[in-house]
């Protein structure tokens, strides 16, 4: 369980593993959400070459 704040990412494990996302999120305040479909993520990977590395760093940080 984690408390996330502005700019934090949810679902990075699903993106990295190209699998279904398995996180449950409950907002305690109003939020703005951006949802990426598989095609969106594929496009992002092309335009942001180090996307997977950045997401892996977030995943590693949360695993500590």
C-alpha positions as CSV (number, residue, x, y, z in Angstrom):
1,X,0.0,0.0,0.0
2,X,1.3,3.5,-0.8
3,X,0.2,7.1,-0.7
4,X,0.9,8.8,-4.0
5,X,0.9,12.5,-4.8
6,X,0.9,14.9,-7.7
7,X,2.7,13.5,-10.8
8,X,2.9,10.0,-9.5
9,X,2.4,7.0,-11.7
10,X,0.1,3.9,-11.3
11,X,0.2,0.8,-13.5
12,X,3.9,0.9,-14.5
13,X,4.3,-2.8,-13.8
14,X,1.6,-3.6,-16.3
15,X,3.2,-1.4,-18.9
16,X,6.6,-2.8,-18.4
17,X,5.4,-6.4,-18.4
18,X,2.9,-5.7,-21.2
19,X,0.3,-7.3,-19.0
20,X,-3.0,-6.4,-17.4
21,X,-2.7,-3.8,-14.7
22,X,-3.4,-5.1,-11.3
23,X,-3.4,-2.0,-9.1
24,X,-6.5,-0.8,-7.1
25,X,-6.5,2.9,-6.6
26,X,-8.7,4.9,-4.2
27,X,-8.6,8.7,-4.5
28,X,-9.0,10.7,-1.3
29,X,-9.2,14.0,-3.1
30,X,-10.2,15.1,-6.6
31,X,-7.7,13.8,-9.2
32,X,-7.0,14.1,-12.9
33,X,-6.3,10.8,-14.5
34,X,-4.7,10.0,-17.8
35,X,-5.3,6.4,-19.1
36,X,-3.1,4.9,-21.8
37,X,-4.3,2.1,-24.0
38,X,-1.7,-0.3,-25.4
39,X,-1.5,1.6,-28.7
40,X,-0.8,4.8,-26.7
41,X,2.0,3.1,-24.8
42,X,3.5,1.8,-28.1
43,X,3.4,5.3,-29.5
44,X,5.0,6.7,-26.3
45,X,7.8,4.1,-26.5
46,X,8.7,5.3,-30.0
47,X,8.7,9.0,-29.0
48,X,10.3,8.5,-25.5
49,X,13.1,5.9,-26.0
50,X,13.9,5.7,-22.3
51,X,10.3,5.3,-21.2
52,X,10.8,1.7,-20.0
53,X,13.9,2.7,-18.1
54,X,12.1,5.5,-16.4
55,X,9.1,3.3,-15.4
56,X,11.5,0.5,-14.2
57,X,13.2,3.1,-11.9
58,X,9.8,3.9,-10.4
59,X,9.0,0.2,-10.0
60,X,12.4,-0.4,-8.4
61,X,12.0,2.5,-6.0
62,X,8.6,1.2,-4.8
63,X,10.1,-2.3,-4.3
64,X,12.7,-1.0,-1.8
